[in-house]
């Protein structure tokens, strides 16, 4: 997978972090089968795509807490985000 494609995938994940992101959709963007895309992503990033998305969602939720959002709102956001992975 080229660096350019990887950057597009990572940017897409961040831009759609509040939505459900599917492996199929990311694989199609990269031009690979879901299986091969998942394997390549894991090799390059050192973690599975689902783990990466989960971590990014948690980072966004933590950012919300640090920006002063209410704790309950942020907890709901985390639970909702994780259910969309």
Secondary structure, DSSP 8 states (H G I E B T S, - for coil): --HHHHHHHHHHHHHTTTS---HHHHHHHHTS-HHHHHHHHHHHHSS-HHHHHHHHHHHHHHHHHHTT--HHHHHHHHHHHHHT-
